[in-house]
């Protein structure tokens, strides 16, 4: 699954969820997280810690 954060393909950051990893960013500026790392990040955002 690939979600574009601004609604337009190719011009903005996106989140791509794969089987074993989650990719966040845009071309030239990417962050790769394991599913476990992404779940921790998501929970911290929900709790307002980030």
Order of alpha helices (4+ residues) and beta strands (2+ residues): beta-beta-beta-beta-alpha
